[in-house]
Amino acid sequence: MSSWSSSVVNGGVSFWFAHDGLPAVREPLTGDTHADVAIVGGGYTGLWTAYYLKKAAPFLRITVLEQKFCGYGASGRNGGWLYNGVAGRDRYAKLHGQEAAVRLQRAMNETVDEVIRVAAEEGIEADVHKGGVLEVARTPAQLARLKAFHEHELAFGEKDRELYGARETAERVRVADAVGSSWTPHGARLNPAKLVKGLAAAVEALGVTIHEATPVTEIRPQRAVTPYGTVRASYVLRCTEGFTASLKGQRRTWLPMNSSMIATEPLTDEQWAAVGWAGRETLGDMAHAYMYAQRTADGRIALGGRGVPYRFGSRTDNDGRTQPETVEALRDILVGFFPALAGVRVEHAWSGVLGVPRDWCASVTLDRATGLGWAGGYVGSGVATTNLAARTLSDLVRFDSGQAGPTGLTALPWTGHKVRKWEPEPLRWLGVQGMYATYRTADRRELLSHSARSSRLARVADRVAGRG
């Protein structure tokens, strides 16, 4: 292990909170109470749902219950990719037809601008820069996948997407060995902690009650149960994403997949000149075990990928602490992409969990018989998807309660989607560990073979995962 790793700030929830400051924790619940809508989870999904419900129906009594503080989970730890990706779109095309999936994709494209609009309207300064998303290929096999991916996105209506060769890619970002890239304008960089803190303040200003330091242990029809009391409400909405497994009866509903990140020290002008990246696009690649990165507002690179992807028994961490070998692996990716940054110091490392359904499809549901609703399963694409899911969930509640009729959002193909549970342990631990080990092996083989054919191992991993 390199000696530099001992100086890395490890955990502390995330770099975003360490840099911007942890929020003062709001008062916990102090006894039994009533509401019209109880929302479990103070991340993006829960807060956006409260926001749109309260804006549409100011008379509603809405209570948000959060186990730590708003944004403690993935909403305050992610890579800051506000982009138009949505988990499960291709499966929805198979289930409901191409046009239904195109409507979902179109709604996601529009959602990027909706988040930017609301942030501006509410005075939330979240370091937003709409530079689009650039996804690069660095091997012949990745280039073949990139071209297929590009054509696939065009088939879902993304007519403003652009395909670049090596020279045009380097004009945007000088990634070592990049042979091509695909760029979409439907993406922006942001500071996730600033967004979630600003959103919580905006929701509270509308009159929504937020109780933090209040873990919900069980959700039942018309009840959200906590150690400090029970909130009774006509609608109880589960917005817990990667922490869903901690609720009674939900251990196998969504798998808490672990993702890890590093943030460098601020780069010098000379280092940025070597890297390029003037457009501040969010940056990803076409590897099977992919990476994601952004150029932060204060001139760092924040880069992430899968480290230890899953903890036995669906356990989640407490503070984002990351294994040293994961920090080393992410730094290797950084230097592999940008050899000129070999001497750059990594200042912070952290991890968080995202929610993965068994079929890898994000969804939104309201059970009209019980008043129980939920949204999530974003599989790492939640910064924008949470907003669309929350607007959909809000519309479902208003339709069910007779406040409004059905809308274009309630008719999206992800609404009411059902999926089977994950396998019991140790099967799911073995499956996830084996899947990501196989993806990494596939990437290594493609790098060495120089073949334009994707490794067969990756297709095996896709089938094991249920993604194929």
N, C-alpha and C positions, 0 to 999 in steps of 0.2 A: 504494500500500500504506500502511495506517495506521501511524503511528509507534509505536503501542502494541505492535505485533507483535514488535519487537526485544527486548522484555523477557520474552517467552514462553520458558519452558524447553522446548526442542524435542528430542524423542527421549528418550535415556536409558532405553530399553526401554518404560517407561510411567510415568504419574503414580503408579500404585499401587505400583510398586517404588521410585520416587523418594521417595515419602511414607513408605513402610514400611521401606525399606532393602533393598538387594540382598543375597541370601544368600551365605554363604561357599560356594565351589564345592567339591563333593566330589571325591575322588580319581578320576582317570581310570583306565581299564583299563590294566593293566601287562603284558599278555601273553595268550596263548591260555588259555581256560578252558572249563569245561563247566557247563551248567545244565539243568534240566528244561524251563524256559520262559525264553526271551529276549524281552524287550519293548523295541522300538525306539521311543524317544520318551518324555520325562519330563514330558509335559503331563497334563491331566486324564484322557484316555483311558488312557494307559499306567499312570498311578498308580492309578486306580480299578481297572483290570484286575488289577494286582498285589495290590491290597488285597483284593479279593473272592476271588481264587484262593488267597491265603495264608490268609485267614480260613477258607475251606472246606477247605483241604488244607494244614495247617501244615508237612507234610513236604516239600513241593515246594521245589526250589532255583530261585529266581526272580532273574533279573538284569535290571535296567533300564539301558538305555544312552541317554544324553542328550548332544546335541552341545554345548550351552552349559551351562545350569543349569535345573533343573526349573521350568517355568513361563515360560521365555524366549519362547516363541511365543504363540499366541492365548490360552492359559490364564492368562497374566499380563498381558494387554493388553486384554481384552474390556471390554464395558460393564457387567459385573456383573449381567446379567439371568439369574437362575435361573428359567426359566419353561418352560411345557409345549409350546412349539412344536417341531415336528419336520419337517425338510425331506423332502418326498416323500410325505407322507401321502395326498394326493389321487391321486397316480399309483398308489400301492399299493392304493387302493380300486378303481381301474380294473383293475389286474392280478390282484388276489386277492379282490375283493369288499368290500362296505361293512363287514361284520362284522369282517373281519381288520384293516381300518384303524381301526375303533373300538377293537379290542383294543390296537393300537399307541398310540392316543391315550390310552386309559385308563392304560396303563403309563407314559406320559409324565406324566400328571397326578400319579400316585403317586410318580414319581421326584423331583419337587420336594420332597416331604416326606421322601423317603429321604435326599437330600443333607443336608437340615437335621438329620435324626435322627443321621446318622453324624458330622456336624460337632460336634454336642453331645456325643455319646458319646465321641468322641476328644479332646474339649477344644479343638477348633479354633475360635478366636474370629475369625470372618470378617465381622463387622459385618452379620450377616444380619437383615433385617427383612422379614417376609412381608406385604407390602401389596398384593399382586396386580399385575396388569398393566392399565394404562389406555391404550387406543389411540384417538386423537382424529381427528376429521374437521374440516377448516377451509374446505372449499369444497363446493358442491352435489354435484360429482362424487365427492368423497371421502366425503360422507355416503351417497350411494347405494352405494358400495363397502363402506362400514362396515356398513350394514344387511344387505347380502348376505353379508358376512363373518360377521356375528353369527349369522345364520340357519344358515349353513354349519357353524359351530362347534357349534351346538345339535344339528345332525344327526349329529355325531360324538360325541354323548353328554355334552356339557358343559352340563348342566342348571342349573348354578349361575352361569352367565355372565349379566351384566346389561347392558341397553342404556339409555343416558342421553341426554337432550336437552341443549340448551345450558346451561340453568340448573343441572341436576344435575352436569354436567361441571365448571362453574365452582366448584361447591361442593367439588369434589375438588382440581382444579388450574385456576388462572385462565390458560388459554392464549388468547391473542388470537385473535379470530374463530372460536373453536371452536363448531361448531354441533351437535356430538353426540360420543358416545364409546361404546366397549364395554369392559367391565371383567370380568376373570376373577380369581378368588382364587388361581389356580394359578401364582403367581409371587412372587419375592422379590428384593430388592436385596441384593447382597453385595460385598465387596472381593475381587476375584479373586486377587490376589497372596497375600493372607492365607490364602485357601482352599488354593491350590496348595502354599504353603510348609508349612502344617499337615498337608496330606495326604501330602506327601513324608516328613515326620518320622514320621507314623503308620505309613506303609509300612515305613520303615526300622526302626522299633521292633518290627515284626512279624518281622523277620529277612530282609527283602528286600534284596539288594545293589543299590545305585545307583551307577553310574559316570557322572559328569558330565565335561564337556570331552572327550567321546568321540564324535566324529561317526561314524555308520555310513554307509559308502559304498556298500555292496551287501548285499542280502538274498538268500540262496539257501536251498533246503531244508536245514534243520538247521544253518544258519550265518548269523551276523550279522557282517559283515566291517568292521573298523575299521582305522585306521592303526597302532593299538597292539596289535593281536591280533584273533583271531577267537573269538567265543563260539559253541560248538557246543551245540545244544539240540534236544530232540525237537520243540518248538514254537517258532517264531519269529513274533512278532506285531508287525505294522507299525501304529504308533499315531502317525503323523507329520503328519496333517492338512495344513496349508498348506505344509509343508516336504517333502511327498512327492516333488515334482518333482526334488529334489536327489539322490535315490537313482538308481542305475544302472538304466536301463530303465523309469523311472517318470515321465519328463518330461511325458507327455500324460495321465497317469492322473487327477489332480485338478488343477484350475487354482487357483493361489494368488491369490485375490481380496483386494485391499487394502481395509482399512477404517481410518478415521482418527477420532481423538477429541480433544476439548479438555476441560480442567477449569478452572473459574473459581476465583477467590479465594473464601474463605468469605463467604457472604452475611450481612448484618446482620439483626437481628430485623425491622426495618422492611421490608427487601427481601423477606424470607420472608412477611411479612404481605401484601405486594402480590401475591405469587405463589400463596400457599396451599400446597398439596402437603403438608398435615399427615399424610396417610396414607402418604407415602413410597412410593407406587406406582412401579414402573418405567413409563416414559412413551414411547410411540411414536406414529406417525401413519399415515395411510392414503395418503400421497403415493406415487408410483411410485418415486422416489428417496428412500426413507424415512429418517427419523432415529430415534435411540433415546437415552434419557437416564435418569439416576437422580439422586436427592437423596442425596448421600454422607453417611456417618456424621458427618463433621466439618463439614457444612453447606455444601457446594459443589454445583454442578451439573456432572456429567460427561455430555457429550453427544457423540454420534458419528454418522457417516454415511459414504457412499462419497466419497472424495476423488479421487485418481488410482486407478481401480479395479484396474488390472493393469499390470505391467511386462513389457515385451517379453521373450520367451524364458523366461517363468515365473520371473523373478528375484525374490528376496525381499530386503528391506532387512536391515541389520545391527543397527541400534539404535533403530528406530522413528521416525527423523527424518521430518518431514512438511513438504510444500511450503507456503510462506507463503500462497499463494492458497487452499489447502485450509483452513488455519487461519481465514482471513478468511471463507470460505464457511460454515464451521461457526459462527463467531461471528454471522454474519448470521442463521442459523437460530435461534440462541439469542435474539437480540434480536427477531426476528420473532415468536417464540412468547411472549416476555416483554418487551414494550417498556419496562417499568419498570426493566429491568436494562441499559439502554443504556450506563451508565457503569461497569458491572462489568468488572473486569480478568480476562483469561484468563491463567492462570498456567502452564499446561502443555499441550503438544500432542504426540501420538504416533500411530503407525500400527502395524498388524500385518496378517498374512495369515490367511485362513481357506480351507478346502478346499472346492472346488466340483466335483462330478462333472458329466459332460456332461448328465445328465438331472436334475440338482439334487436327487438323492435320497440321503439318508444311508443307510448300510448297514453290515452286520456279516457277515463271512465267515470260515469256516475250511475250508481245502482239506484234506480228510482223507487225500488221497494224498501230500501233501508236508509237512503240518504247518505250512504257512504260513497265517497269519491276518491279518486287518486289520479296522479299524473307523474310520469317519469320514465325511467328506463332509457336514459338518453345515451348511454354507452360512450360518454366522453364528449358529446356534441351539445352540451346543455346550455351554454351561455345565451344563445339566441333561442334555442328550442324551448327553454323554460317559459319564455314570454309567449310564444304561440300556444303552448300547452295551457298556460294560465288563462289566456283569453278564451280558449276552448272550454276549459273547466268552468270559468265564470259564466259563459253563455249557456252551458248545460244546467247550471244551478238556476239561472234566471228563467230558462225555459221550463224546468221542472216545477218551479214555484209559481208559475203563471205570470211572471213579470214581463216576459218577452216570448216571442215565437222562436222556432228553429232558425239558425243562421248558417251561412256558408262554412263557418268553422265547425259547428256541430255535425255537419255532413262530411267532414274530412275522413278519409279511410282509417285513420288511427283511432277514431272514436269508438269505444266499446270493445276494442280488440282484446281477445282472450289468449292466454298463453299458459302452457303447463309449467309446473314448478321445476326447480333444479333438482338433480339427484341428491340423495343423502350422502353424508360423509362415509367413508373417505373418497367416494367416487368423484365428487365435484372437485376436491382438492387435486386428486391425481389427474383429472381431465384438464383442468386449467393449467397446472404446471407443465403437463405434457404438451399442451397446445402451444404455449409460448416458447418452450424449448424447441419445438419443431419449427415454428416460425423463424426463430433466430438461426437455426441450422440451415433452413431454406435460403435465408439472406446470404449466409456465408458461402453456400454452394453457388449461388448465382454470381456472387462477386468473383469467385475463382474460375468459373466455367466460361464467362464472357458470352454465354448463350442468350439468345433473345427469348427463349422459352422459360416460362415461370417454373420454378421447382415443383415437382409432383408432391413433395412433402407439404407444401403450403396448402395444396388442395385437400390433402388428408387432414390437416389441422382444421381447415374450414368445415369439413364434414363432421369432425369430432365436436367442434364448437356449435354446430347447428347454424352456421352462417351461409352454407352453400345452398 
